[in-house]
Amino acid sequence: MVLVERAAPPDRLDAERLIAAYHASEGLKPRPDRISWAVEQVLRNRVGGLLLVAREKRAVVGVALAVYQPSAELGRVLVLNDFFVDPTMRRKGVGRALAMRLFEEAKAMHVDQIDLEVLPTNAAAAAFWKALGYRSTGRTVYCRELP
Ligand SMILES: CC(C)(COP(=O)(O)OP(=O)(O)OC[C@H]1O[C@@H](n2cnc3c(N)ncnc32)[C@H](O)[C@@H]1OP(=O)(O)O)[C@@H](O)C(=O)NCCC(=O)NCCS
């Protein structure tokens, strides 16, 4: 039976490990310093947001990291940047349990909208979010990195 909770400081390394695995699964080279920094920002309440962990027995098997963003257009937006379930634990409802808790926490924060991005190659994530009632906005994300 999976249990989803807000992460506490002792969960930090497990959360970082799963986020690094998520980045690797997306074809990125994980940057441990950056992952630690982002986790710290939310865990220590330096920015508004949410760090959730899913536990099976005592093991951390899933993570969700989202940050709060005030938008003049959309209102209170919770941007889900990292979401990952341990590959050995998939299709057992762990992702659904994490997403349901995210939704409940967002409601309690009076959030208007949860935003997330799915890579065009990630059919499993697209199917997952669609199954949970999320819809593509058709927006295209542009970015420019600073040197
Ligand atoms: C996407 C992900 C989080 C799903 O987690 P999960 O724990 O396996 O999902 P659940 O078991 O809760 O699935 C809930 C529903 O989503 C859908 N779903 C989940 N994985 C699916 C897949 N691979 N193919 C099709 N549908 C899928 C199904 O409708 C499923 O319900 P069902 O099992 O009763 O059919 C997981 O595959 C993952 O971590 N992927 C890599 C990271 C990632 O892509 N994160 C999201 C980035 S936006």
The ligand as a Gaussian input file, in Angstrom:
#p B3LYP/6-31G(d) Opt

LIG

0 1
 C        4.455000       8.332000     -15.921000
 C        4.670000       7.613000     -14.573000
 C        4.872000       8.652000     -13.499000
 C        3.437000       6.766000     -14.277000
 O        3.588000       6.205000     -12.968000
 P        2.862000       4.830000     -12.529000
 O        3.018000       4.674000     -11.074000
 O        3.378000       3.728000     -13.387000
 O        1.354000       5.147000     -12.946000
 P        0.017000       4.450000     -12.346000
 O        0.279000       3.010000     -12.067000
 O       -0.491000       5.272000     -11.226000
 O       -0.936000       4.592000     -13.629000
 C       -2.176000       5.297000     -13.591000
 C       -2.783000       5.229000     -14.984000
 O       -1.990000       5.973000     -15.926000
 C       -1.979000       5.297000     -17.197000
 N       -0.610000       4.830000     -17.486000
 C        0.437000       4.791000     -16.625000
 N        1.544000       4.335000     -17.257000
 C        1.173000       4.075000     -18.531000
 C        1.874000       3.573000     -19.665000
 N        3.178000       3.225000     -19.619000
 N        1.176000       3.407000     -20.833000
 C       -0.121000       3.737000     -20.908000
 N       -0.853000       4.207000     -19.851000
 C       -0.197000       4.391000     -18.690000
 C       -2.924000       4.124000     -17.057000
 O       -4.228000       4.563000     -17.411000
 C       -2.835000       3.827000     -15.571000
 O       -3.954000       3.144000     -15.064000
 P       -4.000000       1.508000     -15.152000
 O       -2.665000       0.983000     -14.668000
 O       -5.143000       1.180000     -14.250000
 O       -4.216000       1.203000     -16.602000
 C        5.903000       6.662000     -14.653000
 O        5.796000       5.866000     -15.815000
 C        7.232000       7.374000     -14.673000
 O        7.810000       7.689000     -13.625000
 N        7.766000       7.632000     -15.872000
 C        9.092000       8.264000     -16.034000
 C        9.084000       9.725000     -15.568000
 C        8.047000      10.566000     -16.281000
 O        7.788000      10.405000     -17.472000
 N        7.463000      11.486000     -15.525000
 C        6.439000      12.385000     -16.019000
 C        7.048000      13.524000     -16.706000
 S        5.816000      14.694000     -17.211000

